[in-house]
Amino acid sequence: MTATAYKAAIFHMTDDPSIVGVANSHEYFKEGMLVVDNGIVTAAGHCVDIEPTLANGTPIVDHTGSMIVPGFIDTHIHFPQVDMIASFGEQLLDWLNTYTFPEEAKFADPAHAAECADFFLDELLRNGTTTALVYGTAHKQSADALFAKAFKRDMRIVAGKALMDRNVPENVRDTAESGDKDSRDLIAKWHGKGRLGYAVTPRFAPACSDEQMTRAGQILKDFPDVLMHTHLSENVSEIDWVQGLYPNSKDYLDVYDQFGLLTDRSVFAHCVHMEGHEFQRLAEANAAVAFYPTSNLFLGSGLFSLKEAEKYGVRVGLGTDVGAGTSFSILQTMNEAYKVCHLKGDKLNPYKSFYLATLGGANALHMADKVGSLKAGNEADFLVLDFAATPLLKRRMKSCKNLDETLFVLSMLGDDRAISHTYIAGHLQHKR
Ligand SMILES: [Zn+2]
């Protein structure tokens, strides 16, 4: 017998509340039960319905008083930036040159990359993030180290070595040829191994030569199920720079489009300063964008318009963008997302926040058939949220009148302390 049952409140999103309405977007079982067999969810529902169907002797893990939700999905994060998170004072381009590239240069050393990958993945698990789309550095060994460590933890991680062959310091630069070869070697070694996937990862258009961009487009053609992951329209100086480098392109997005990097497998980080026609083009290509409020606020980049992305029907995920983002916590990221939407004149409801952090992220990464919700057949990546994690959270939770309020308070007051357990494919990988 391999099945295990978990008793707790159970909540998960089953659709986008902006499209189907809040009432049709989720399932909630106040006294719920989740059944996991061999790493796969076999049932999630009311305890009273499920418990009598369990085979004799099925172990029941009791998390009564807490809430089980799907593991969080971080759609954009840089693992080599852990040691320079919270670096003072600069906006994007100066921040990269002053703090980021010197730190990334250290990842030429495989031992350093391995040590950092261990810390990074454990920190994700501590914060309830079970899947992430991750940047390495230009060094092949950075991505290699991350994949090896993620494989050991059986995590669903998609990553890539960064392609960056110009306008960056020598010690974090590759060449068009080496970037091409290293990406292909990493795909051969890791893509589809266990739960791992590869993303072709151009740093951003200013750091990639035409030849490198052309080769990146060719890799995507050769491997139609790998993702494409890059930055887009984060900062106004960056956008001006791109316009200067590519005077014949219609806009920043058009640069990627011209090199075959705008497809339904593309995930664009930021998209803070986008024109309507760019969102339109993203929607036509069925590409995804991702929303990083802590990063955009920290670097003073600007305010992402979730409403505008929704208006054009663009798929959106949520993420931290550590180390420009200031927290690994997706709950804290929901908190800042709410404030950014408020400043844009919109009210981000908590169901939408949880959608972006789970199923929305899974949709953005083409893995909604595997993770992002607790539907039967999905991989059993889930968290236990502790309503009494801090004195303030415990006190405030007592006066919550309904699920709407409970979710909102969790997303405002919750952080890593609220994650009491993180399960990966049914195995406990973090216990607070
Ligand atoms: Zn980034």
Residues whose N, C-alpha, C, O or C-beta is under 5 A from the ligand:
A	BS01	ZN	D321
